[in-house]
């Protein structure tokens, strides 16, 4: 086993960390407080090639790999959970389905500008009555002549207000057992009948755009089926498997930030005449956080490596997502405890880490769903 990053991966890690520290960190508190999506930061990320890291150069990408991308999510999430979430969603959910399932023409038309950082796309899966039960999609797409007519509603969709293109799941027919079949359809956001609103007042990741989408008699050419018709269910399951690696990496970034803040504060804060880092109670908290951060990192890197090697990675992605996101919440919670009353104050940032971390136990498959996935992979 070789746990050493390659020269290229080290370069990407250093580049993203330098950018995150210089450009994103100074604005992280403001992004959270104002709940404003940082368009200019994403433009700079696009210019650096960050939005195309895992995609081939032929499609406008950097020719990197999943591990390099996970490292990038971790580094961005370490300074700003909001920016990290929108970045992860832009690549894993917005662009990746085109790469995984798109025709060559669709890749050239849609994936290339996304990988080049010239546009964003969003993945419209969740509905008001279809969350963990994603197969319970109610949105429909009926073929009329050479067009699909789409009607339905999507909720909690990341980046949709700033996206040029949507991928939406919809029921397009029934199989031989009489069950609904789902397809993924490509819908430009300026299509007539598409309404996108962003009125959610969120607890955390407040600077990441979260929108609702209403589709009323939206017409798209039948060529706008992503890949093959009636393959949407398998497509979004595979997409979510990959997305779980990135959400795990985001959780890792938040956990790492919590550890760094808590350790720094513990060394500076004095009580009873000595730094609180000398107290065993504090040492045990820091040791537990450090251990879980390292375990989470190993899980994430393994899942990313398996994906890059073309091996089965569903179970490992679920391991990583479950453990890393719950680690993020625990680490942030303990960081607040170590800070005491100051940890409750916004200027110390650890309270933001806790608010941001909570979503990660819910989005892209709740912790309960991850445990279900793992149990099924075990043969239960």
JOMORA-V286361 format. One record per residue. N is the residue number from 1. RES is the residue in one small letter. PHI is phi in whole degrees, 0 to 359 (999 if undefined). D_LAST is the distance of its C-alpha to the last C-alpha in Angstrom with 2 decimals. Layout:
n=N res=RES phi=PHI d_last=D_LAST
n=N res=RES phi=PHI d_last=D_LAST
This chain:
n=1 res=x phi=999 d_last=30.15
n=2 res=x phi=240 d_last=32.50
n=3 res=x phi=267 d_last=31.88
n=4 res=x phi=278 d_last=35.22
n=5 res=x phi=289 d_last=35.50
n=6 res=x phi=288 d_last=37.73
n=7 res=x phi=301 d_last=41.24
n=8 res=x phi=295 d_last=40.34
n=9 res=x phi=293 d_last=37.37
n=10 res=x phi=298 d_last=39.70
n=11 res=x phi=296 d_last=42.25
n=12 res=x phi=296 d_last=39.85
n=13 res=x phi=302 d_last=38.66
n=14 res=x phi=293 d_last=42.31
n=15 res=x phi=296 d_last=43.42
n=16 res=x phi=292 d_last=40.79
n=17 res=x phi=297 d_last=41.39
n=18 res=x phi=298 d_last=45.13
n=19 res=x phi=295 d_last=44.79
n=20 res=x phi=297 d_last=42.46
n=21 res=x phi=291 d_last=44.85
n=22 res=x phi=280 d_last=47.97
n=23 res=x phi=256 d_last=47.05
n=24 res=x phi=272 d_last=44.02
n=25 res=x phi=306 d_last=44.30
n=26 res=x phi=298 d_last=47.79
n=27 res=x phi=248 d_last=46.55
n=28 res=x phi=299 d_last=43.13
n=29 res=x phi=296 d_last=44.49
n=30 res=x phi=296 d_last=46.50
n=31 res=x phi=300 d_last=43.60
n=32 res=x phi=291 d_last=41.60
n=33 res=x phi=295 d_last=44.61
n=34 res=x phi=272 d_last=45.84
n=35 res=x phi=51 d_last=42.43
n=36 res=x phi=241 d_last=43.90
n=37 res=x phi=293 d_last=42.17
n=38 res=x phi=276 d_last=44.05
n=39 res=x phi=304 d_last=45.10
n=40 res=x phi=296 d_last=47.49
n=41 res=x phi=294 d_last=44.91
n=42 res=x phi=292 d_last=42.67
n=43 res=x phi=296 d_last=45.76
n=44 res=x phi=292 d_last=46.37
n=45 res=x phi=297 d_last=42.77
n=46 res=x phi=295 d_last=43.23
n=47 res=x phi=296 d_last=46.47
n=48 res=x phi=281 d_last=44.82
n=49 res=x phi=87 d_last=42.20
n=50 res=x phi=291 d_last=39.25
n=51 res=x phi=282 d_last=37.84
n=52 res=x phi=241 d_last=37.72
n=53 res=x phi=308 d_last=36.38
n=54 res=x phi=273 d_last=33.34
n=55 res=x phi=252 d_last=35.20
n=56 res=x phi=296 d_last=37.65
n=57 res=x phi=298 d_last=41.35
n=58 res=x phi=300 d_last=41.87
n=59 res=x phi=249 d_last=40.20
n=60 res=x phi=88 d_last=41.96
n=61 res=x phi=272 d_last=39.48
n=62 res=x phi=263 d_last=40.09
n=63 res=x phi=73 d_last=38.22
n=64 res=x phi=273 d_last=35.96
n=65 res=x phi=220 d_last=32.26
n=66 res=x phi=297 d_last=29.15
n=67 res=x phi=296 d_last=29.81
n=68 res=x phi=299 d_last=33.37
n=69 res=x phi=294 d_last=32.24
n=70 res=x phi=299 d_last=29.73
n=71 res=x phi=298 d_last=32.64
n=72 res=x phi=294 d_last=34.85
n=73 res=x phi=298 d_last=32.53
n=74 res=x phi=301 d_last=32.36
n=75 res=x phi=293 d_last=36.15
n=76 res=x phi=288 d_last=36.84
n=77 res=x phi=297 d_last=34.33
n=78 res=x phi=296 d_last=36.04
n=79 res=x phi=253 d_last=39.19
n=80 res=x phi=203 d_last=38.09
n=81 res=x phi=297 d_last=34.71
n=82 res=x phi=298 d_last=36.16
n=83 res=x phi=294 d_last=37.42
n=84 res=x phi=297 d_last=34.28
n=85 res=x phi=294 d_last=32.10
n=86 res=x phi=295 d_last=34.49
n=87 res=x phi=295 d_last=34.68
n=88 res=x phi=299 d_last=30.93
n=89 res=x phi=292 d_last=30.69
n=90 res=x phi=298 d_last=33.75
n=91 res=x phi=274 d_last=32.34
n=92 res=x phi=288 d_last=28.56
n=93 res=x phi=254 d_last=28.72
n=94 res=x phi=280 d_last=32.34
n=95 res=x phi=262 d_last=33.20
n=96 res=x phi=303 d_last=30.12
n=97 res=x phi=302 d_last=29.19
n=98 res=x phi=296 d_last=32.68
n=99 res=x phi=289 d_last=32.18
n=100 res=x phi=291 d_last=28.77
n=101 res=x phi=237 d_last=29.61
n=102 res=x phi=291 d_last=33.30
n=103 res=x phi=289 d_last=36.02
n=104 res=x phi=301 d_last=38.70
n=105 res=x phi=296 d_last=40.99
n=106 res=x phi=293 d_last=38.48
n=107 res=x phi=296 d_last=37.89
n=108 res=x phi=292 d_last=41.64
n=109 res=x phi=282 d_last=42.33
n=110 res=x phi=252 d_last=39.56
n=111 res=x phi=291 d_last=37.80
n=112 res=x phi=303 d_last=41.04
n=113 res=x phi=296 d_last=42.57
n=114 res=x phi=291 d_last=39.31
n=115 res=x phi=294 d_last=39.03
n=116 res=x phi=280 d_last=42.73
n=117 res=x phi=77 d_last=42.34
n=118 res=x phi=265 d_last=44.67
n=119 res=x phi=201 d_last=42.29
n=120 res=x phi=238 d_last=38.99
n=121 res=x phi=228 d_last=36.33
n=122 res=x phi=232 d_last=33.63
n=123 res=x phi=250 d_last=30.28
n=124 res=x phi=266 d_last=30.27
n=125 res=x phi=249 d_last=26.74
n=126 res=x phi=294 d_last=26.43
n=127 res=x phi=232 d_last=28.25
n=128 res=x phi=307 d_last=29.38
n=129 res=x phi=244 d_last=26.80
n=130 res=x phi=218 d_last=24.14
n=131 res=x phi=257 d_last=22.80
n=132 res=x phi=298 d_last=19.07
n=133 res=x phi=271 d_last=19.03
n=134 res=x phi=296 d_last=20.84
n=135 res=x phi=288 d_last=20.43
n=136 res=x phi=273 d_last=22.66
n=137 res=x phi=307 d_last=25.68
n=138 res=x phi=255 d_last=28.98
n=139 res=x phi=300 d_last=31.35
n=140 res=x phi=240 d_last=32.87
n=141 res=x phi=226 d_last=34.78
n=142 res=x phi=253 d_last=37.08
n=143 res=x phi=282 d_last=38.95
n=144 res=x phi=235 d_last=42.67
n=145 res=x phi=68 d_last=44.79
n=146 res=x phi=257 d_last=44.02
n=147 res=x phi=229 d_last=42.37
n=148 res=x phi=263 d_last=39.16
n=149 res=x phi=254 d_last=39.91
n=150 res=x phi=253 d_last=37.29
n=151 res=x phi=223 d_last=36.99
n=152 res=x phi=161 d_last=34.60
n=153 res=x phi=216 d_last=33.90
n=154 res=x phi=237 d_last=31.86
n=155 res=x phi=224 d_last=31.62
n=156 res=x phi=58 d_last=31.01
n=157 res=x phi=264 d_last=31.81
n=158 res=x phi=285 d_last=32.85
n=159 res=x phi=73 d_last=36.25
n=160 res=x phi=300 d_last=36.98
n=161 res=x phi=294 d_last=40.48
n=162 res=x phi=244 d_last=41.47
n=163 res=x phi=272 d_last=39.70
n=164 res=x phi=269 d_last=41.66
n=165 res=x phi=223 d_last=38.76
n=166 res=x phi=244 d_last=35.63
n=167 res=x phi=249 d_last=32.57
n=168 res=x phi=242 d_last=31.37
n=169 res=x phi=268 d_last=28.54
n=170 res=x phi=207 d_last=29.73
n=171 res=x phi=285 d_last=29.05
n=172 res=x phi=241 d_last=31.22
n=173 res=x phi=173 d_last=30.46
n=174 res=x phi=226 d_last=28.13
n=175 res=x phi=272 d_last=26.23
n=176 res=x phi=291 d_last=26.86
n=177 res=x phi=261 d_last=24.37
n=178 res=x phi=83 d_last=26.37
n=179 res=x phi=268 d_last=23.95
n=180 res=x phi=297 d_last=25.47
n=181 res=x phi=251 d_last=25.59
n=182 res=x phi=245 d_last=26.13
n=183 res=x phi=237 d_last=28.55
n=184 res=x phi=255 d_last=29.67
n=185 res=x phi=239 d_last=33.40
n=186 res=x phi=268 d_last=35.90
n=187 res=x phi=231 d_last=38.20
n=188 res=x phi=300 d_last=41.16
n=189 res=x phi=290 d_last=41.64
n=190 res=x phi=269 d_last=45.29
n=191 res=x phi=291 d_last=44.43
n=192 res=x phi=301 d_last=46.16
n=193 res=x phi=98 d_last=43.97
n=194 res=x phi=268 d_last=41.72
n=195 res=x phi=238 d_last=42.09
n=196 res=x phi=240 d_last=40.52
n=197 res=x phi=232 d_last=41.00
n=198 res=x phi=229 d_last=40.06
n=199 res=x phi=247 d_last=40.84
n=200 res=x phi=287 d_last=37.89
n=201 res=x phi=254 d_last=39.09
n=202 res=x phi=266 d_last=36.24
n=203 res=x phi=290 d_last=35.54
n=204 res=x phi=221 d_last=34.86
n=205 res=x phi=35 d_last=34.96
n=206 res=x phi=289 d_last=37.99
n=207 res=x phi=272 d_last=39.62
n=208 res=x phi=266 d_last=36.76
n=209 res=x phi=292 d_last=37.52
n=210 res=x phi=232 d_last=35.14
n=211 res=x phi=228 d_last=36.26
n=212 res=x phi=254 d_last=35.80
n=213 res=x phi=235 d_last=36.52
n=214 res=x phi=246 d_last=38.05
n=215 res=x phi=243 d_last=38.51
n=216 res=x phi=241 d_last=41.24
n=217 res=x phi=50 d_last=42.20
n=218 res=x phi=282 d_last=41.47
n=219 res=x phi=252 d_last=42.54
n=220 res=x phi=227 d_last=41.38
n=221 res=x phi=299 d_last=42.15
n=222 res=x phi=296 d_last=39.58
n=223 res=x phi=292 d_last=39.63
n=224 res=x phi=276 d_last=37.85
n=225 res=x phi=294 d_last=34.47
n=226 res=x phi=284 d_last=32.54
n=227 res=x phi=66 d_last=31.94
n=228 res=x phi=255 d_last=30.89
n=229 res=x phi=291 d_last=30.78
n=230 res=x phi=65 d_last=27.60
n=231 res=x phi=250 d_last=25.44
n=232 res=x phi=299 d_last=25.16
n=233 res=x phi=297 d_last=21.51
n=234 res=x phi=296 d_last=20.47
n=235 res=x phi=297 d_last=23.36
n=236 res=x phi=285 d_last=22.47
n=237 res=x phi=296 d_last=18.84
n=238 res=x phi=293 d_last=20.36
n=239 res=x phi=300 d_last=23.16
n=240 res=x phi=293 d_last=21.00
n=241 res=x phi=303 d_last=19.16
n=242 res=x phi=293 d_last=22.68
n=243 res=x phi=297 d_last=23.90
n=244 res=x phi=294 d_last=21.38
n=245 res=x phi=296 d_last=23.12
n=246 res=x phi=289 d_last=26.41
n=247 res=x phi=292 d_last=25.41
n=248 res=x phi=299 d_last=24.10
n=249 res=x phi=296 d_last=27.50
n=250 res=x phi=295 d_last=29.28
n=251 res=x phi=299 d_last=27.63
n=252 res=x phi=298 d_last=28.71
n=253 res=x phi=299 d_last=32.21
n=254 res=x phi=293 d_last=32.44
n=255 res=x phi=295 d_last=31.20
n=256 res=x phi=297 d_last=33.75
n=257 res=x phi=297 d_last=36.46
n=258 res=x phi=297 d_last=35.67
n=259 res=x phi=298 d_last=36.02
n=260 res=x phi=296 d_last=39.26
n=261 res=x phi=295 d_last=40.79
n=262 res=x phi=294 d_last=39.90
n=263 res=x phi=294 d_last=41.24
n=264 res=x phi=299 d_last=44.40
n=265 res=x phi=295 d_last=45.07
n=266 res=x phi=298 d_last=44.47
n=267 res=x phi=284 d_last=47.06
n=268 res=x phi=267 d_last=49.58
n=269 res=x phi=283 d_last=49.23
n=270 res=x phi=246 d_last=51.43
n=271 res=x phi=219 d_last=51.38
n=272 res=x phi=56 d_last=53.50
n=273 res=x phi=84 d_last=55.31
n=274 res=x phi=213 d_last=52.46
n=275 res=x phi=297 d_last=49.67
n=276 res=x phi=292 d_last=46.49
n=277 res=x phi=293 d_last=44.64
n=278 res=x phi=276 d_last=46.38
n=279 res=x phi=275 d_last=44.63
n=280 res=x phi=299 d_last=41.71
n=281 res=x phi=300 d_last=39.79
n=282 res=x phi=287 d_last=40.02
n=283 res=x phi=301 d_last=39.35
n=284 res=x phi=295 d_last=36.05
n=285 res=x phi=298 d_last=34.95
n=286 res=x phi=296 d_last=36.03
n=287 res=x phi=296 d_last=34.39
n=288 res=x phi=296 d_last=31.00
n=289 res=x phi=299 d_last=31.34
n=290 res=x phi=300 d_last=32.50
n=291 res=x phi=297 d_last=29.65
n=292 res=x phi=292 d_last=26.96
n=293 res=x phi=299 d_last=28.89
n=294 res=x phi=294 d_last=28.95
n=295 res=x phi=296 d_last=25.25
n=296 res=x phi=298 d_last=24.53
n=297 res=x phi=299 d_last=27.06
n=298 res=x phi=296 d_last=25.56
n=299 res=x phi=297 d_last=22.08
n=300 res=x phi=295 d_last=23.80
n=301 res=x phi=297 d_last=26.10
n=302 res=x phi=294 d_last=23.44
n=303 res=x phi=299 d_last=21.45
n=304 res=x phi=296 d_last=24.86
n=305 res=x phi=296 d_last=25.88
n=306 res=x phi=300 d_last=22.86
n=307 res=x phi=298 d_last=23.64
n=308 res=x phi=295 d_last=27.28
n=309 res=x phi=274 d_last=26.60
n=310 res=x phi=74 d_last=24.82
n=311 res=x phi=264 d_last=21.57
n=312 res=x phi=298 d_last=17.99
n=313 res=x phi=220 d_last=17.78
n=314 res=x phi=302 d_last=15.23
n=315 res=x phi=295 d_last=13.03
n=316 res=x phi=292 d_last=16.37
n=317 res=x phi=295 d_last=17.93
n=318 res=x phi=292 d_last=15.38
n=319 res=x phi=307 d_last=15.97
n=320 res=x phi=296 d_last=19.65
n=321 res=x phi=295 d_last=19.90
n=322 res=x phi=297 d_last=18.16
n=323 res=x phi=289 d_last=20.10
n=324 res=x phi=293 d_last=23.35
n=325 res=x phi=288 d_last=23.78
n=326 res=x phi=289 d_last=23.15
n=327 res=x phi=297 d_last=25.45
n=328 res=x phi=301 d_last=28.01
n=329 res=x phi=293 d_last=28.13
n=330 res=x phi=296 d_last=28.44
n=331 res=x phi=296 d_last=31.03
n=332 res=x phi=295 d_last=33.08
n=333 res=x phi=297 d_last=33.03
n=334 res=x phi=289 d_last=34.26
n=335 res=x phi=297 d_last=36.80
n=336 res=x phi=297 d_last=38.24
n=337 res=x phi=299 d_last=38.42
n=338 res=x phi=295 d_last=40.26
n=339 res=x phi=285 d_last=42.65
n=340 res=x phi=65 d_last=43.34
n=341 res=x phi=300 d_last=45.34
n=342 res=x phi=294 d_last=45.90
n=343 res=x phi=295 d_last=42.17
n=344 res=x phi=276 d_last=42.42
n=345 res=x phi=265 d_last=45.06
n=346 res=x phi=301 d_last=44.36
n=347 res=x phi=296 d_last=46.69
n=348 res=x phi=272 d_last=44.52
n=349 res=x phi=73 d_last=41.57
n=350 res=x phi=295 d_last=38.74
n=351 res=x phi=293 d_last=38.35
n=352 res=x phi=293 d_last=37.77
n=353 res=x phi=301 d_last=35.01
n=354 res=x phi=294 d_last=33.18
n=355 res=x phi=296 d_last=33.75
n=356 res=x phi=292 d_last=32.63
n=357 res=x phi=295 d_last=29.49
n=358 res=x phi=300 d_last=28.18
n=359 res=x phi=300 d_last=27.70
n=360 res=x phi=292 d_last=25.45
n=361 res=x phi=279 d_last=22.77
n=362 res=x phi=245 d_last=23.03
n=363 res=x phi=291 d_last=24.01
n=364 res=x phi=55 d_last=21.98
n=365 res=x phi=99 d_last=18.80
n=366 res=x phi=298 d_last=18.89
n=367 res=x phi=302 d_last=17.42
n=368 res=x phi=293 d_last=15.00
n=369 res=x phi=294 d_last=13.97
n=370 res=x phi=298 d_last=13.68
n=371 res=x phi=294 d_last=11.24
n=372 res=x phi=293 d_last=9.14
n=373 res=x phi=300 d_last=9.75
n=374 res=x phi=298 d_last=8.96
n=375 res=x phi=299 d_last=5.50
n=376 res=x phi=293 d_last=5.04
n=377 res=x phi=295 d_last=7.36
n=378 res=x phi=280 d_last=5.78
n=379 res=x phi=98 d_last=3.79
n=380 res=x phi=287 d_last=0.00
